[in-house]
Amino acid sequence: MAAVDPDGGHSRGAPIPNHAARFSRRLESWLLVIALLILIAVCMILFPQFRTSALFIAMINAQSLTLLLALCATVVLRVGDFDLSIPQTMVATAALVVLLTKAGLPLPFASAVGLLLGLAVGALNALLVVRVGVDSFVATLGSFTALSGIAWLLTDNRVIVGVPPVLIDLARGRLFNLPLITWYAWALMAALWYLYEMTPLGKYMLFIGGNRNAARLCGIPVQGIRVGAYIASGVLASLIGILFTGYFGAVDPGAGSQFMLQPFAAAFLGATAVSVGRFNSVGTAVALYFLTVGITGLQLFGAQTWVTNVFYGVALMVAVTAAKLAGSLRR
């Protein structure tokens, strides 16, 4: 314990708080936010379109579905595993729900069946990864591929139209000039922030992701929480799938692969912001918007379409490396 003089100050030899170190940590946490603001400022100088609110609203709206998927991905990433099946669970659920409603079943029943699909996918992933011990990357990539085949089977290799109007209203209905799906994404971000930062379960998930054996020795139900994370991820992906139908007004069975890269790039890059070294919801949103502004700026600069994939691929590699280094430094 530090010695204290009668006047309340530290006596000679007592440790002095390292204000510079605390400032450095705070700066590190908000570095990506600062980078986003600088990038926006540069784009506003270079491109007149960035000086209009219409472009920002368009960028936010265009990334709502990707943000939902990225936030969903953090649930399993938080406990140290992968769930690559999320995008295809979304698409398979969307196809199933639309086909069931077209067959005359009530929308609530069709939606419940869709959620059961997500529950089944999450349970299967949990069985393979948590109980059997299969590598999470391999197991969930297998689930992704299988679900892709199921989606093509359900849709008979064609784009399905005829989405119930209520689903379109559920996703595209507007509140303060933003579609409801954007508000859902922000609500999920807030809910996950509360879970991760303010509850014991969120701390347990972080502990499990950092050191599974140590967490087990501390009495944390490691297996149960990992199983729960996979099931929650599957059900959440199915919920996103229901919104997917209304967002696009149709179901393309091949759309899953289009949503594979961006959500994970955002999740990993987000681990370098706000809560550095930890998968977190606010950092994920900031990272996605950073990537979106970067891509939009490149497109306005006249970059070819292939640049988008290169940008996201490089961003994912940099994000994974940065998240790994940040996590190591924090231990």
C-alpha positions as CSV (number, residue, x, y, z in Angstrom):
1,M,0.0,0.0,0.0
2,A,1.3,3.5,-0.9
3,A,2.3,5.6,2.1
4,V,0.3,8.8,2.5
5,D,1.3,12.0,4.3
6,P,-1.0,13.8,6.7
7,D,-2.0,16.3,4.0
8,G,-3.3,13.6,1.8
9,G,-0.5,13.7,-0.7
10,H,1.8,10.8,-1.6
11,S,4.9,10.5,0.6
12,R,8.3,10.3,-0.9
13,G,8.8,6.9,-2.6
14,A,5.0,6.4,-3.1
15,P,3.9,5.4,-6.6
16,I,2.6,8.2,-8.8
17,P,-0.3,7.5,-11.1
18,N,0.9,7.1,-14.7
19,H,-1.4,9.6,-16.3
20,A,0.4,9.3,-19.6
21,A,-0.2,5.6,-19.7
22,R,-3.9,6.0,-19.0
23,F,-4.2,8.7,-21.7
24,S,-2.4,6.3,-24.1
25,R,-4.9,3.6,-23.4
26,R,-7.8,5.9,-23.9
27,L,-6.3,7.1,-27.1
28,E,-5.8,3.6,-28.3
29,S,-9.4,2.7,-27.6
30,W,-10.7,5.6,-29.7
31,L,-8.1,5.6,-32.4
32,L,-10.4,3.9,-35.0
33,V,-13.1,6.4,-34.2
34,I,-10.6,9.3,-34.8
35,A,-9.5,7.6,-38.0
36,L,-13.1,7.4,-39.2
37,L,-13.6,11.1,-38.5
38,I,-10.4,12.0,-40.3
39,L,-11.4,9.7,-43.3
40,I,-14.8,11.4,-43.5
41,A,-13.1,14.9,-43.4
42,V,-10.7,13.9,-46.2
43,C,-13.6,12.5,-48.3
44,M,-15.6,15.7,-47.7
45,I,-12.7,17.8,-49.0
46,L,-12.2,15.5,-52.1
47,F,-15.7,14.7,-53.0
48,P,-18.7,17.1,-52.9
49,Q,-21.1,14.2,-52.4
50,F,-19.8,13.7,-48.9
51,R,-21.1,17.1,-48.0
52,T,-24.7,15.9,-48.3
53,S,-26.7,14.0,-45.7
54,A,-28.2,11.9,-48.4
55,L,-24.9,10.0,-49.0
56,F,-24.4,9.3,-45.3
57,I,-28.0,8.0,-44.9
58,A,-27.5,5.8,-48.0
59,M,-24.2,4.4,-46.6
60,I,-25.8,3.7,-43.2
61,N,-28.9,2.1,-44.7
62,A,-26.8,0.0,-47.1
63,Q,-24.8,-1.6,-44.3
64,S,-27.7,-2.3,-41.9
65,L,-27.9,-6.0,-42.8
66,T,-24.1,-6.4,-42.7
67,L,-24.0,-4.7,-39.3
68,L,-26.6,-7.2,-38.0
69,L,-24.5,-10.1,-39.3
70,A,-21.2,-8.6,-37.9
71,L,-22.8,-8.2,-34.4
72,C,-24.1,-11.7,-34.6
73,A,-20.6,-13.0,-35.4
74,T,-19.2,-11.4,-32.2
75,V,-21.3,-13.7,-30.0
76,V,-19.3,-16.8,-30.9
77,L,-16.1,-14.9,-31.5
78,R,-16.3,-13.6,-27.9
79,V,-15.9,-17.1,-26.6
80,G,-12.9,-17.8,-28.8
81,D,-14.7,-19.7,-31.6
82,F,-15.9,-19.1,-35.2
83,D,-19.4,-19.4,-36.7
84,L,-19.0,-19.1,-40.4
85,S,-22.5,-20.5,-41.0
86,I,-24.2,-17.2,-40.1
87,P,-24.7,-15.8,-43.6
88,Q,-26.0,-19.0,-45.1
89,T,-28.3,-19.6,-42.1
90,M,-29.8,-16.2,-42.8
91,V,-30.4,-17.1,-46.5
92,A,-31.7,-20.6,-45.9
93,T,-34.1,-19.2,-43.3
94,A,-35.3,-16.5,-45.6
95,A,-35.9,-19.1,-48.4
96,L,-37.8,-21.4,-46.0
97,V,-40.0,-18.6,-44.6
98,V,-41.0,-17.3,-48.0
99,L,-41.7,-20.7,-49.4
100,L,-43.9,-21.7,-46.4
101,T,-45.9,-18.5,-46.7
102,K,-46.3,-19.0,-50.4
103,A,-47.6,-22.5,-49.6
104,G,-50.4,-20.8,-47.6
105,L,-49.0,-21.2,-44.0
106,P,-49.5,-18.2,-41.7
107,L,-46.5,-15.9,-41.4
108,P,-46.0,-16.5,-37.6
109,F,-45.9,-20.3,-38.1
110,A,-43.5,-19.9,-41.0
111,S,-41.3,-17.6,-39.0
112,A,-41.3,-20.1,-36.1
113,V,-40.1,-22.8,-38.4
114,G,-37.4,-20.5,-39.7
115,L,-36.2,-19.9,-36.1
116,L,-36.2,-23.6,-35.5
117,L,-33.9,-24.0,-38.4
118,G,-31.5,-21.5,-36.8
119,L,-31.8,-23.3,-33.5
120,A,-31.0,-26.7,-35.2
121,V,-28.0,-25.2,-37.0
122,G,-26.7,-23.7,-33.7
123,A,-27.2,-26.9,-31.9
124,L,-25.4,-28.9,-34.6
125,N,-22.5,-26.5,-34.6
126,A,-22.3,-26.7,-30.8
127,L,-22.4,-30.5,-30.9
128,L,-19.5,-30.7,-33.4
129,V,-17.3,-28.0,-31.9
130,V,-18.0,-28.1,-28.2
131,R,-18.9,-31.8,-27.6
132,V,-17.0,-33.6,-30.3
133,G,-14.1,-31.2,-30.5
134,V,-14.1,-30.4,-34.2
135,D,-12.3,-27.2,-35.2
136,S,-14.9,-24.4,-35.2
137,F,-13.6,-23.0,-38.5
138,V,-13.9,-26.3,-40.3
139,A,-17.2,-27.4,-38.7
140,T,-19.1,-24.1,-39.4
141,L,-17.6,-23.9,-42.9
142,G,-19.2,-27.3,-43.4
143,S,-22.5,-26.0,-42.1
144,F,-22.3,-23.0,-44.4
145,T,-21.7,-25.3,-47.4
146,A,-24.5,-27.7,-46.5
147,L,-26.9,-24.8,-45.9
148,S,-26.0,-23.4,-49.3
149,G,-27.1,-26.6,-50.9
150,I,-30.3,-26.6,-48.9
151,A,-31.1,-23.1,-50.0
152,W,-30.6,-24.0,-53.6
153,L,-32.8,-27.1,-53.1
154,L,-35.6,-25.1,-51.5
155,T,-35.6,-22.4,-54.2
156,D,-35.2,-24.8,-57.1
157,N,-32.1,-22.9,-58.2
158,R,-33.9,-19.6,-58.8
159,V,-34.6,-16.3,-57.1
160,I,-37.8,-16.4,-55.0
161,V,-40.1,-13.5,-55.1
162,G,-43.5,-12.9,-53.5
163,V,-42.4,-11.8,-50.1
164,P,-45.3,-11.0,-47.7
165,P,-45.8,-7.3,-47.6
166,V,-45.7,-7.3,-43.8
167,L,-42.1,-8.4,-43.9
168,I,-41.3,-5.7,-46.3
169,D,-42.9,-3.2,-44.0
170,L,-41.0,-4.7,-41.0
171,A,-37.7,-4.1,-42.7
172,R,-38.2,-1.0,-44.9
173,G,-40.7,0.9,-42.8
174,R,-39.1,4.3,-41.9
175,L,-38.6,6.0,-38.6
176,F,-36.9,9.5,-38.7
177,N,-36.0,8.9,-42.3
178,L,-34.2,5.7,-41.6
179,P,-35.5,2.2,-42.4
180,L,-36.5,0.1,-39.4
181,I,-33.7,-2.5,-40.2
182,T,-31.2,0.2,-39.3
183,W,-32.8,0.8,-36.0
184,Y,-32.8,-3.0,-35.3
185,A,-29.1,-3.1,-36.0
186,W,-28.4,-0.2,-33.6
187,A,-30.7,-1.8,-31.0
188,L,-28.8,-5.1,-31.2
189,M,-25.6,-3.2,-30.9
190,A,-26.9,-1.6,-27.7
191,A,-28.2,-4.9,-26.3
192,L,-24.9,-6.7,-27.0
193,W,-23.0,-3.8,-25.4
194,Y,-25.0,-4.2,-22.3
195,L,-24.5,-8.0,-22.3
196,Y,-20.7,-7.8,-22.9
197,E,-19.8,-4.9,-20.7
198,M,-22.4,-4.9,-17.9
199,T,-23.3,-8.5,-17.1
200,P,-21.4,-11.4,-15.5
201,L,-22.2,-13.5,-18.6
202,G,-20.4,-11.0,-20.8
203,K,-17.3,-11.2,-18.5
204,Y,-17.5,-15.0,-18.5
205,M,-17.6,-15.0,-22.3
206,L,-14.5,-12.8,-22.4
207,F,-12.7,-15.0,-19.9
208,I,-13.5,-18.1,-21.9
209,G,-12.3,-16.5,-25.1
210,G,-9.0,-15.5,-23.5
211,N,-8.1,-18.6,-21.5
212,R,-10.6,-21.5,-21.6
213,N,-8.7,-23.7,-19.1
214,A,-8.3,-20.9,-16.6
215,A,-12.0,-20.1,-16.9
216,R,-12.8,-23.8,-16.2
217,L,-10.6,-23.9,-13.1
218,C,-12.4,-20.8,-11.8
219,G,-15.7,-22.7,-11.9
220,I,-17.2,-21.0,-15.0
221,P,-19.4,-23.3,-17.0
222,V,-17.3,-23.1,-20.1
223,Q,-19.1,-25.8,-22.1
224,G,-22.5,-24.6,-21.4
225,I,-21.7,-21.0,-22.3
226,R,-20.0,-22.1,-25.6
227,V,-23.1,-24.2,-26.5
228,G,-25.4,-21.2,-25.6
229,A,-23.3,-18.9,-27.8
230,Y,-23.7,-21.2,-30.8
231,I,-27.4,-21.6,-30.3
232,A,-27.9,-17.8,-29.8
233,S,-25.8,-17.2,-33.0
234,G,-28.0,-19.6,-35.0
235,V,-31.3,-18.2,-33.8
236,L,-30.1,-14.6,-34.3
237,A,-29.0,-15.4,-37.8
238,S,-32.4,-16.8,-38.5
239,L,-34.0,-13.6,-37.2
240,I,-31.8,-11.7,-39.5
241,G,-32.9,-14.0,-42.3
242,I,-36.5,-13.0,-41.7
243,L,-35.5,-9.3,-42.0
244,F,-33.4,-10.2,-45.1
245,T,-36.6,-11.2,-47.0
246,G,-38.2,-7.9,-46.4
247,Y,-35.1,-5.9,-46.9
248,F,-34.6,-7.2,-50.5
249,G,-38.1,-8.3,-51.3
250,A,-36.8,-11.5,-52.7
251,V,-34.5,-14.4,-51.8
252,D,-31.4,-15.2,-53.9
253,P,-30.1,-18.6,-52.7
254,G,-26.5,-17.6,-53.6
255,A,-26.5,-14.5,-51.5
256,G,-24.8,-16.1,-48.5
257,S,-21.3,-16.0,-50.0
258,Q,-21.7,-12.2,-50.6
259,F,-22.1,-11.7,-46.9
260,M,-19.2,-13.9,-45.7
261,L,-16.2,-11.4,-45.7
262,Q,-17.6,-8.1,-44.6
263,P,-19.1,-9.0,-41.3
264,F,-16.0,-10.8,-40.0
265,A,-13.7,-8.0,-41.3
266,A,-15.8,-5.6,-39.3
267,A,-15.9,-7.8,-36.2
268,F,-12.1,-8.3,-36.1
269,L,-11.3,-4.7,-36.9
270,G,-13.8,-3.7,-34.2
271,A,-11.7,-5.6,-31.7
272,T,-9.1,-2.9,-32.1
273,A,-11.5,-0.1,-31.0
274,V,-13.4,1.0,-27.9
275,S,-12.6,-2.3,-25.9
276,V,-9.2,-3.0,-27.4
277,G,-8.4,-6.7,-27.7
278,R,-12.0,-7.7,-27.2
279,F,-14.8,-8.4,-29.6
280,N,-17.3,-5.7,-28.8
281,S,-20.5,-4.3,-30.4
282,V,-19.7,-0.6,-30.6
283,G,-16.2,-1.2,-32.0
284,T,-17.8,-3.5,-34.6
285,A,-20.2,-0.8,-35.8
286,V,-17.4,1.8,-36.0
287,A,-15.2,-0.6,-37.9
288,L,-18.0,-1.3,-40.4
289,Y,-18.7,2.3,-41.0
290,F,-14.9,3.0,-41.4
291,L,-14.7,0.3,-44.1
292,T,-17.9,1.6,-45.8
293,V,-16.6,5.2,-46.0
294,G,-13.3,3.8,-47.4
295,I,-15.0,1.8,-50.1
296,T,-17.3,4.6,-51.0
297,G,-14.4,7.0,-51.3
298,L,-12.6,4.6,-53.6
299,Q,-15.7,4.2,-55.7
300,L,-16.1,7.9,-56.1
301,F,-12.4,8.1,-57.0
302,G,-13.2,5.8,-59.9
303,A,-11.9,2.5,-58.6
304,Q,-12.9,-0.7,-60.4
305,T,-15.4,-3.1,-58.8
306,W,-12.7,-5.7,-57.9
307,V,-11.1,-3.1,-55.6
308,T,-13.9,-3.7,-53.1
309,N,-13.0,-7.4,-52.6
310,V,-9.3,-6.5,-52.4
311,F,-10.0,-3.8,-49.8
312,Y,-12.1,-6.1,-47.6
313,G,-9.6,-8.9,-47.9
314,V,-6.7,-6.7,-46.9
315,A,-8.8,-5.1,-44.2
316,L,-9.6,-8.6,-42.8
317,M,-6.0,-9.6,-42.7
318,V,-4.9,-6.4,-41.1
319,A,-7.8,-6.6,-38.6
320,V,-7.1,-10.2,-37.5
321,T,-3.4,-9.3,-37.0
322,A,-4.2,-6.1,-35.1
323,A,-6.8,-7.9,-32.9
324,K,-4.3,-10.6,-32.2
325,L,-1.6,-8.2,-31.2
326,A,-4.0,-6.0,-29.2
327,G,-5.2,-9.1,-27.3
328,S,-1.6,-10.2,-26.5
329,L,-0.6,-6.8,-25.3
330,R,-3.6,-6.6,-23.0
331,R,-2.8,-9.9,-21.2
